[in-house]
Amino acid sequence: MNAQRTDPFRWTFADGSSPKAPHVASMTWRDGLFVHWPVDPDDLRPHVPGQVTLETRDGRAWLSVLPFVLTNVGLRGTPSITRLAFPELNVRTYVRYRGDPGLFFFSIDIGNSLVATSVGRATRLPVYRAKMRVGATEDNHVAFESERRSSESADDTAARFAATYCPNGEVFTAEPDTLEHWLTARRRFYAPEADGVLTGEIAHDPWPLQPAAVTIHENTLFEANGLPTPTGDPVVHYADELSMTGSIPRRIGT
């Protein structure tokens, strides 16, 4: 579902489909990391609402953690003085709804209280305020730290994540049918509710992925979200900078 630009205000996806709602927001992703762990689908399925179908690849489900920074966030066409920048940290898995692939978010931590409140109200996604710090180490690694207060976690465990990371190879575009493409080329989220499913879209050029060198110093995100904790080494990729647009969330029937 890679997106291609047709004019400054319209997008089409690589499968020929068009956005289902106006893309009113624009932003730039920076200094991002994809960290993916395979998990037993039987362990993860009870944590995914029944309205969506947990998607697997080669018999495995996947849990992903994404730390990144969003800059130049605002309504399309608005001046730079009105734009915002903040760090974000996502925990997600991969689902289908009515046959269409998408993302299901277990948590979205945002390092800006006002933005976290606004996004949570607008999307009904599990958005939390977190204390975050992003900087650079002496050896030019990204240093990302996040702590969500325990009172806002799914249980009594504080959601903490700390990692240092950097690119460690050439930029590449994930080819269709590869694991890298399956894990990253998602353009919609699904948020099941009692009276339907809320969905939203993003659109952007293919991810500029790079191999990554990563050290995870602390990660209690799975425990804090009541999820099974994966074992083994994750699949990791770095993505430096990418402009994107976002749609108005809309509700679709069950």
N, C-alpha and C positions, 0 to 999 in steps of 0.2 A: 504493500500500500504506500509506496513512495509517492510524494506529491510533486507536481510540476506546476510552475507558474505560467498562467496564460495571459494575465494582465495584472496591474498592480493591486486589483481588488477581487480577483477571482482565482480559484485554484481548482485543479482536477487531480484525481489520484491516478496512479499508474494503471489501475484496472479499468480506467475509463469513467468511473463514478465521479459525481460532483459533491461538494460539501452540502450537507442537509440543512445547514443554518448559516447565517451571515458570520463571517470571521471579522469581528469588530475589534479585537485586541491584537497587539503585536508586541514582540519581546525578543531578546537575544539571550540564548543559552551560552554560558561560559564555564570553563574549567570543570567539566562534568565527568563523572565516572559511572560506568555500568558494572555492577557486581551481581552475578547470577549464580544461584546454587540449585542443583537438581534435588528434588525431594520425591518421596513416595506419594503418588496421587491419592492413595487411600488415607494418608495422614493429613493432607491438605484439603481434600474435598469437603469435610465437615465445616470448614471455615469459610466456604464460598456460598453465597445465597443460591437457593434453588432456581431462581429465575435465569441465571446464567450457567453455562456449562464450562467446567474447568477444562482447559485445553492442555494436552500433553504432546510431547515429541519423543518418539522412540520409547514410549512407555513411561516417561518421566514428566512430572510437573516441575515448574520452576518458580522459585522465589527470587525477587530481585530487589536490590537496594541501590538507589541512585542519589548521591550527593552532587549538587551543582549550584551555580549562581545564575539568577536571572537579572538582566540589566535592561534598561530602556523599556520598562514595562508600562503599558498604558493603552489608551484607545488609539486606533489607527488615525494618523493625521494630526494628532495633538502635538504641541511643541515639546521639546526636550525638557524644559523646565518643569513640566507636569509629570514627567516619567519617574518611575521608582526602580530601585535595585535592592535585591535581598537574596539570601541563600535559602535553599530548599532541600529537603531530604524525603525521598519517597520509598515506601515498601509496597510492592505490587506483585501480582501474578497475572497469568494469561488465560483469557476466557473467550467464549463465543456466545453471541446472542443472535438468535434467528440465523445462524450460520455465518455471521460476520465476526471476524476476529477483533479483539480489543483488550483493554486492560481493566483489571479490578484492583483498586487501591485499598490496602489495609490501613495505611496511614500516610498523611502528608504533613510533615513538619515544616513550618515556615518561620524564619527568623525576623518577622515583623508582625507585631500584634494586630495592627489595623488591617493589614493584608490578610492575615490568617482568618480574622473574623469575617471579613468581606467575602473571601473565597468560600469559606464554609457555608455562609448563608446563601450564596448564589448557586452553589453546585450541590449542596447536601453531601459533599464528600467528607471523609473523616479527617478534617484539617485541624491541626493543633499548633498552638504557639510554642516555640522552643527558643532557648538561648543558644545562639550559634556564633561561631567565630571561624572565619576563613582567612588564610594568609599564605605566605610563602616561606619555606624553610631556607636555610643557608645554601643548600644544594639544589634550590629551585624546584622543590616539590610543592604541590598544593597541600596545605594542612587544613583539614576540615574537621570541626568539632561541633557536636550538637547534643543538647540535653533538654529533654521534655520533662516537665515536672510530673511526678508520679500520680498526682491527682487528675491529670489529663490522659493517663495511659489506660489501656484496656483493663489492666489489673493494677496491683500496687507497686509494680516495678517501674522505676524511672527508665525512660527510653533514652539511652545514651549511645552515641556513635562517634568514634574518633579514628581518623585514618590519614595517612600521608600517601600521596600518589603522584605519578608523572607519566607522560607518554614514554613508550619504550620501543619505538619502531615507526615505520612509515605509515602515512595516512592511506586508508583504503576505503572503498565502498563495498558494503556487504552484498554479495550476489544472491539473487533469489534462490530459494530452496536450501540455503545454508543455515546452520544454527544461529550464526550472528545476525542474519536477516530476520529470522523468526523471532529472536529475542528483542530486537530493537525497532523494527519497522512496523510499529503500531501507532495508529493515528486517532483512535477513539477510546474513551473510557466508558464503562457502564457502572451505574450506581443504582442497584435495585431498591425500590421503595414499595410500600404497601399497595399503591395504586398505579404502579407502572415501573418503568426503568428510565432513569435520567442518563442522558448521554451527551458528550461533548467531543469536539474534534480539535486537533491541531494540524497544521500543514507546514511543511518545510521541505527543503531539498534533502537528498540522502545524507545520513549521518557521516561526518568525516571521522571515522573510527581509527583508532591506533591501538596496538598492543600497549598494555600498561604495566608498570611496576607499582605494586600496592602493598602497604603494610597497614593492616587493620589493628589498631591498638585496643579498641573496645567496641563491642557491639551487643547491646541488650535489646535491640529492636524487636526481634522475634518473640522473646519472652514477654516484653511489654505489650505486644499486640496479641498475646495468647496463641501464638503460632508454634508449630513444631520447629525446632532448631536444626538446620541442615548440618550435615557433616561433610568433611572432605573439602577440597580446594575449589574455589569458585572460578567461573569464567569471567574475565575482566577485560574491559575496554575503556579507553579514554576518548573523550570528544571535546575538542577545544572550544570552538565557537560556531554558532548556527543561529540565523534569524528564523523566526517562525511567527505564525499567526494562530489565534485561537477563536473558536466559535462561541456563540451564545448557547449555553446548555439548553436542551429541550427534553421533554418527557415523551416517551413512546409507550404504547400500551403493552400489556403482558400477553 
